[in-house]
Every structure is written in structure tokens, then in C-alpha cells.
Amino acid sequence: MTTTVLAAGDRFVLPRLLSDAVRAEAGADIEVRELELPWPHVPFGPVAEVHEASGTEEQLIEALRGVRVCITQMAPLTERVLAACPELELFCVSRGGPVNANLDAATRHGVAVCYAPGRNAAATAEHTLGLILSAARHIPHLHADLCHGHWRGDFYDYDNCGVEIEGATVGLVGYGAIGRRVAAALAALGARVLVHDPYVTADALAGTATKADLEDVLAEAHIVSLHARLTPETAGLLGPSEIAAMRPGAVLVNCARGGLVDYDAVCDALERGHLHAAAFDVYAEEPVPADSRLLSAPNVVLTPHVAGASRQVAHKAADIVAAEVGRFLTGRPLAHCANPAVLTPEGARRSR
């Protein structure tokens, strides 16, 4: 029996990348339809009860008629969509987490939801390193000054100089797929790496980093980089008191989630000179409002949530979800199912 698959791509994970990957995985047993969603040309946002989605419920309901499998990055899987699409059995999100899917509703409707952990780990780790170096050595500001005709020889003044990675203590908050890569790169550059992550054992860090309490990381690190997930426990992880507890002259970098940091407290610390610099790819509100203090705070490097944007990531994302479709069609256990209650003890999807 031929399975109909909807490849609901966007302008990053293109529909054709999803289609090509799933055809390579499943061959002649599938019919693929394509849908292009407007992200990133139109910012993602909430759609009904789900977050960070692109497109509309009506658009997806129409596209899902007769579809058994959907592979996507941003399409909204809501209660309404699930109720209107009874033939849907598998919904694969080509992201590190299925934030655009209502998992409770999917479980009630018997739809397995998969995701793509680690798809952007290398890209985000590399972007993190770029932000660390840019902030520590003021690279974007010096570039802008030079382009405007200012030769900043005063940055050889001792008080203006940047800081090196070699010999510095760098603190990482979070040690998942991204944090591990950042730690390895920093260690290779000669940094002493401290890690705060309650789920990581000291043995897992052997040879690369040392486990430490958050208080010690903040007090000792010349550079602090965040790699934690945003959960109720980590929301506001670095507030005014934590930022005040950071080593004077430290650099703060966040390529994880904007909700981890009190950005007003960061701006205060930059303006009074407590922090040397900061660099961010994620924000409490995205896009960043025109009146945000971050846009005028001193020694800040900002990028628009693009740490995971590389062509390789788009291909990896498509390949990971296509592999899940292959497992599903052959009755093998799903590798990355976010709602395992819909699975049999063997890991395959239960029949409705």
C-alpha cells in the first residue's frame, strides 16, 4: 500500500530537501506532496495552543487530507488539526524539540510525534565560538569603526584590550550536544573549562572539563556561555543577583534560549562596567523590539537567532526525519519519539 507523505517545508528546510530525503529512505512505497510555509520570511509565532509555528491551521488541514505521515519543521500540530485529520499517524518535526506540536493532543489521537535532536549541534557550537571571540576581542565594533574611517589604535590601551581564550576560565551552563562541542573546542584552545549541569557526572567530563556549582562558575569564569534548555526550573536562571555575582570584567554569551537571562540586568552590568562584553543570539522577545536596551548597550554583539542556520543543518534535519519515516513504514522502533505512550513496548507505533 502506498503511503501519502506531506513534506511541509519552509525557506530553510526546503520542501524538496524533505521530499528527496524521504524518497531516498522509503523509495516507491510513498507518494509525496509538498507545502511551503513562509518562515523565516514571516517570523514564527504561536498558532492556537502551540508555539514557534509557521502557517495556519486551515492551511495544514487542507494539505493533510488523506495524508498518513507529515514531515515538517514549523507546521502547527494543534488539537483542531488533529481532529480534522484522522488519517494522520506520524508527525515528524525536523527540530531539536517539537515545540510546534501539541503532544498531549497527539497522544490522545494516537499520532506519534518525532523530532531531530542534535541536528544543529555543530552549527550552534561554531556560532557560539564565533560570538565568544567577537565579544571578547570587540571584532564587530572594530570592523564598524574601520568602515567609518576610524582607526582604533586605542584598543591597544591596556584598559581597552580584549581577553584571550588560552589560559582563561570558561564556564558552560549546560552540557548537551552543543555544550560538549563547545567545551572540546575551548579546551583545544587552552581554556580551563568549568561545567554546571546537574545531569552530567564528573566522569563524563574527564579530560575536557570540570564539574562545578553555578555559584563557582559565575565567580571564577572569565567567559560564561549558556547551553541549558528552557524549563520552569531554568527560566530566569541568570537574574540580577547571578549577574552581579559574575567575575568583574567577564563576558556573557547566550545561544540557547532568551528566557534564561534577565537582559535588563545584563544591560545594567554592561553600562556600569561590571561585565566586559556580552553576545546573544536569542532574546526574551523575538524579533528584538526597536526600543530594546540591548540595541544601545555598550560592548554587545547581537545576531538574529541564526546560530543553527547552516546548509548542513537543513540537510541533517531532513535526513533525521526521513529516517524516522523509514522506521515507521517498516515497523521498526522510532528513534526519537516525543510521546512514547503511543508506542508498543517494542518502540513501534500502536495501531489505533
Order of alpha helices (4+ residues) and beta strands (2+ residues): beta-alpha-beta-beta-beta-alpha-beta-alpha-beta-alpha-beta-alpha-alpha-beta-alpha-beta-beta-alpha-beta-alpha-beta-alpha-beta-beta-alpha
